Amino acid sequence: MKKILIIEDNPDVRENLAEILTLSKYEVLAAENGKVGVELAVGHHPDLILCDVMMPELDGFGVLHILSKNPDTASIPFIFLTAKTEKSDIRKGMNLGADDYISKPFDDVELLEAIETRLRKSEKIQREFSRDASGVQAFIDEARGYSNLLDISHEQGVRILKAKESLYHEGSYPRAVYLVEKGRIKVFKASEDGRELIVQVAVKGDFIGYMEMLNETTYTTSAMALDDAEVYYIAREDFLRLLHQNRDVAARLIRMLASNLAEQEQNLIRIAYNSVRKRVADALLDLSDKYTQEGRQEPISMMRQDLAQIIGTAKETLIRTLSDFREEGLIRIEDNAIHIQNRDKLRNLPN
């Protein structure tokens, strides 16, 4: 049973709405003002919100603004109910991210049709998409079903990179967002003395190059293929349309990007606070996951300089630590490739 939150200060209107929705087999939550409405939305996560515009304490615009800033409520379909029909009010609501706008007094059938339409669209765009080229393309095709996203172009495709070929350079202006489809891409930052710090090794399913586009800045990192690779790209203009022109689409896109942020933050935290031994151990465990092909564990084949840059240490220090790990039986090194021998001990190394 779908759950709908009504935020309406007029008790007669609120009770009438609750009765109509209950008879239509919806579970109903009701709030008498905007502040209570925000609390119920955060606590119960309804499937859709009906909200009056003019209310004491906190008006409908304020409610939508607060909920749109919360990742847990940003994607909930939001319909304004108001007696005001001025175009400026409608435009203000839509600019804030409202999904629909119904004027009071409203027809019961019109209201229910609007609710059913919004719920269908929300379910459609919320379904899971695989983190690969075909999944993202399916997501974009779904997004084109929204009237304000009909102008999304077909400027998406796959770019093939050879090992050591650059994808983009620090200081250049972002023209696309990239999803790794095959191979491994190192994302790194160069210091003034020419040293590199690898902040991410992106593999299949990882997005790169989007933070600078969101911040409207030039690239703060560079990206280069560690081996032969393929990346799926979305043109800048299309990415920004997906992000800014529809709340449902934007929320789904943000969730697709979120895991990359967590990985990069964790890597930087390790560099800042962990010992060299702990950093090397954690990096080897992370890379071993990235070097898994179709469920089969592959050895870690990476230049020692690149591995040192991931860990944030000197190449000589890395080599000494790897030698220690080999003597302790934690790893095996054959033909310069690293094989993990004891994952549990690596994972539980004291810091």
C-alpha positions in Angstrom: 0.0 0.0 0.0 1.4 3.4 -1.0 1.9 6.0 1.7 0.9 9.6 1.1 1.6 12.5 3.3 -0.9 15.4 3.4 0.4 18.8 4.7 -2.5 21.1 4.9 -3.4 23.7 7.6 -7.2 23.8 6.8 -8.7 20.9 8.8 -11.7 20.5 6.4 -9.5 20.2 3.3 -7.1 17.9 5.2 -9.9 15.6 6.3 -11.5 15.6 2.9 -8.2 14.7 1.2 -7.5 11.9 3.8 -11.0 10.4 3.2 -10.6 10.4 -0.6 -7.1 8.8 -0.4 -8.1 6.2 2.2 -11.1 5.2 0.0 -8.6 4.9 -2.9 -6.5 2.3 -0.9 -3.7 4.7 0.1 -2.1 4.8 3.6 -2.5 8.4 4.8 -0.3 10.6 7.0 -1.6 14.1 7.9 0.2 17.2 9.1 -1.4 20.5 10.2 1.5 22.6 9.3 4.8 22.6 7.5 7.1 21.9 10.5 5.1 18.8 11.4 5.0 17.8 7.8 8.8 17.9 7.5 9.1 15.7 10.7 6.6 13.1 9.3 8.4 13.1 5.9 11.8 12.5 7.5 10.5 9.9 9.9 8.1 7.9 7.7 9.5 8.5 4.1 6.1 8.6 2.3 5.8 7.6 -1.4 4.3 11.0 -2.3 3.6 14.4 -0.6 0.6 16.6 -1.1 1.4 20.1 0.3 -0.5 23.3 0.7 1.5 26.4 -0.2 0.2 29.1 2.2 0.6 27.8 5.7 1.6 29.2 9.1 5.0 28.4 10.7 6.5 27.0 7.5 5.0 27.5 4.1 5.0 24.9 1.3 8.0 26.4 -0.5 10.0 26.1 2.8 8.9 22.5 3.2 10.0 21.6 -0.3 13.3 23.4 0.1 14.1 21.5 3.3 13.1 18.1 2.0 15.0 18.6 -1.3 18.3 19.2 0.7 17.9 15.9 2.6 19.1 12.8 0.5 16.6 10.6 2.2 13.6 12.8 1.1 14.9 14.5 -2.0 13.4 12.0 -4.4 9.9 11.9 -2.9 7.3 13.1 -5.5 5.9 16.5 -4.4 2.6 18.0 -5.5 1.6 21.5 -4.4 -2.1 22.3 -3.5 -3.0 25.9 -3.6 -5.9 28.3 -4.2 -3.4 30.7 -5.8 -3.1 30.4 -9.6 -0.7 33.2 -10.4 2.0 32.1 -12.8 4.7 33.5 -10.6 3.7 31.1 -7.8 3.5 28.1 -10.1 6.9 29.0 -11.6 8.5 29.4 -8.1 7.2 26.0 -7.1 8.5 24.3 -10.2 11.8 26.0 -9.9 12.2 24.6 -6.4 11.5 21.1 -7.8 7.8 20.5 -7.4 6.5 17.7 -9.6 3.0 19.0 -10.1 0.7 21.9 -9.1 -3.0 21.5 -8.5 -5.3 24.5 -7.8 -8.1 24.4 -5.2 -10.9 23.6 -5.4 -9.8 20.5 -7.2 -11.7 17.7 -8.9 -11.3 14.3 -7.1 -10.6 12.4 -10.3 -8.1 15.0 -11.4 -6.3 14.7 -8.1 -6.2 10.9 -8.1 -4.9 10.9 -11.7 -2.1 13.3 -10.8 -1.1 11.1 -7.9 -1.2 7.9 -9.9 0.8 9.5 -12.7 3.5 10.8 -10.3 3.8 7.4 -8.5 4.1 5.5 -11.8 6.9 7.9 -13.0 8.7 7.7 -9.7 8.6 3.9 -9.7 9.9 3.8 -13.3 12.9 6.0 -12.7 13.7 4.5 -9.3 14.2 1.0 -10.6 17.8 -0.2 -10.4 20.1 0.2 -13.4 23.3 -1.6 -13.9 26.5 0.4 -13.5 27.7 -0.1 -17.0 27.1 1.5 -20.4 23.9 -0.3 -21.2 22.5 0.5 -17.7 23.3 4.2 -17.9 21.9 4.3 -21.4 18.7 2.7 -20.2 18.6 5.3 -17.4 18.9 8.1 -19.9 16.2 6.6 -22.1 13.9 6.5 -19.2 14.7 10.1 -18.3 13.7 11.1 -21.8 10.1 10.1 -20.9 9.8 13.3 -18.8 8.5 16.3 -20.8 11.3 18.6 -19.5 14.0 16.1 -20.5 12.9 15.5 -24.1 15.8 17.6 -25.4 18.5 15.2 -24.0 20.8 14.6 -27.0 22.3 11.4 -28.1 25.8 12.6 -27.4 26.8 9.5 -25.4 29.2 6.8 -26.5 32.3 4.8 -25.8 35.9 6.0 -25.9 38.7 3.4 -26.3 42.0 4.1 -24.5 45.3 2.4 -24.8 47.5 1.7 -21.7 49.1 5.0 -20.5 46.8 7.1 -22.6 45.3 10.1 -20.9 41.6 10.7 -20.5 41.8 14.2 -19.2 44.4 16.6 -17.7 44.5 18.6 -14.5 43.6 22.2 -15.3 41.5 21.4 -18.4 37.8 22.1 -18.6 35.4 19.1 -18.2 33.3 18.4 -21.3 31.9 15.0 -20.3 31.3 12.6 -17.4 32.9 9.2 -17.7 31.9 5.7 -16.6 34.6 3.0 -16.7 33.3 0.1 -18.8 36.5 -1.9 -19.1 40.0 -1.8 -17.7 41.4 0.4 -15.0 41.8 4.2 -14.9 44.1 6.0 -12.4 42.9 9.4 -11.1 45.8 11.3 -9.7 47.0 14.7 -8.6 50.4 16.1 -9.3 52.3 18.1 -6.7 54.5 21.1 -7.5 57.7 19.0 -7.4 56.2 16.6 -10.0 55.2 13.8 -7.6 51.9 12.1 -8.1 49.2 11.0 -5.6 46.7 8.5 -6.9 43.3 9.3 -5.3 41.4 6.6 -7.1 41.8 3.5 -9.3 38.5 3.4 -11.2 37.3 0.1 -12.6 34.1 -1.1 -14.3 31.1 0.7 -12.8 33.0 3.7 -11.5 32.1 7.3 -12.5 35.0 9.8 -12.8 35.3 13.5 -13.8 32.0 14.7 -12.5 32.9 16.7 -9.3 34.6 19.5 -11.2 31.5 19.6 -13.5 29.3 19.9 -10.5 31.5 22.7 -9.0 31.9 24.4 -12.4 35.7 24.3 -12.2 38.6 22.9 -14.2 39.8 19.4 -13.4 41.7 19.2 -10.1 43.1 15.8 -11.1 44.3 14.0 -14.2 43.1 10.5 -15.4 45.1 8.0 -17.3 44.5 4.3 -18.4 46.6 1.8 -16.4 45.9 -0.8 -19.1 43.7 -1.0 -22.2 40.4 0.5 -21.3 37.0 1.7 -22.4 34.9 4.5 -20.9 31.3 5.5 -21.6 30.8 9.2 -21.7 27.9 11.6 -21.2 28.2 15.1 -22.7 28.3 18.0 -20.2 25.1 19.5 -21.3 23.1 16.3 -21.0 24.6 15.5 -17.6 23.6 18.9 -16.3 20.0 18.5 -17.7 19.7 15.1 -15.9 20.9 16.7 -12.7 18.9 20.0 -12.7 15.7 19.6 -14.6 13.8 16.8 -12.7 14.0 15.8 -9.0 13.4 12.1 -9.6 16.0 11.8 -12.2 18.5 14.0 -10.3 18.0 11.9 -7.1 18.7 8.6 -9.0 21.7 10.1 -10.7 23.2 11.3 -7.4 22.8 7.8 -5.9 24.6 6.3 -8.8 27.5 8.7 -8.2 27.6 8.5 -4.4 29.7 5.3 -4.0 32.6 7.0 -5.8 32.7 9.8 -3.3 32.8 7.4 -0.4 35.7 5.5 -1.9 37.8 8.7 -2.5 37.1 10.1 0.9 38.1 6.8 2.6 41.3 6.7 0.6 42.3 10.2 1.7 41.4 9.4 5.3 43.7 6.4 5.2 46.6 8.4 3.8 46.1 11.0 6.6 45.8 8.8 9.6 47.1 5.3 8.9 50.6 3.9 9.2 52.5 2.9 6.1 52.0 -0.8 6.8 48.3 -0.4 7.3 48.0 1.8 4.2 49.8 -0.8 2.1 47.7 -3.6 3.5 44.4 -1.7 2.8 45.5 -0.7 -0.7 46.4 -4.3 -1.6 43.0 -5.6 -0.3 41.1 -2.9 -2.3 43.1 -3.6 -5.4 42.6 -7.3 -5.1 38.9 -6.7 -5.4 39.4 -4.5 -8.4 41.6 -7.3 -10.0 38.8 -9.8 -9.7 37.5 -11.0 -13.1 34.2 -13.0 -13.3 34.7 -14.1 -9.7 38.3 -15.2 -10.3 41.0 -13.5 -8.3 43.8 -12.1 -10.4 47.2 -11.1 -9.2 47.8 -7.4 -8.8 49.9 -6.3 -11.7 50.8 -2.7 -11.2 54.0 -0.6 -11.5 55.5 0.0 -8.1 55.5 3.7 -8.7 51.8 3.7 -9.3 51.1 1.6 -6.2 53.3 4.0 -4.1 51.2 6.9 -5.4 48.0 5.2 -4.4 49.3 4.7 -0.9 51.0 8.1 -0.6 54.5 7.0 0.1 57.9 6.8 -1.5 58.5 3.9 -3.9 61.4 2.7 -1.8 59.3 2.6 1.3 56.6 0.6 -0.5 59.2 -1.9 -1.8 60.5 -2.5 1.8 57.0 -3.0 3.1 56.1 -5.5 0.4 59.3 -7.3 1.2 58.3 -7.5 4.9 54.8 -8.7 3.9 56.4 -11.5 1.8 58.6 -12.6 4.6 55.6 -12.7 6.9 53.7 -14.9 4.5 51.0 -12.2 3.8 51.7 -12.0 0.1 53.6 -13.8 -2.7 55.4 -12.0 -5.5 55.9 -13.7 -8.9 57.1 -11.9 -12.0 56.5 -8.6 -10.3 52.8 -9.5 -9.7 51.4 -9.5 -6.1 49.3 -12.5 -4.9 47.4 -12.1 -1.7 48.2 -15.1 0.6 46.4 -14.1 3.9 43.6 -11.6 3.6 42.5 -11.9 7.2 45.9 -11.0 8.6 46.3 -8.1 6.1 42.8 -6.8 7.1 43.6 -7.0 10.8 47.0 -5.5 10.8 47.4 -3.1 13.7 47.7 0.6 12.8 
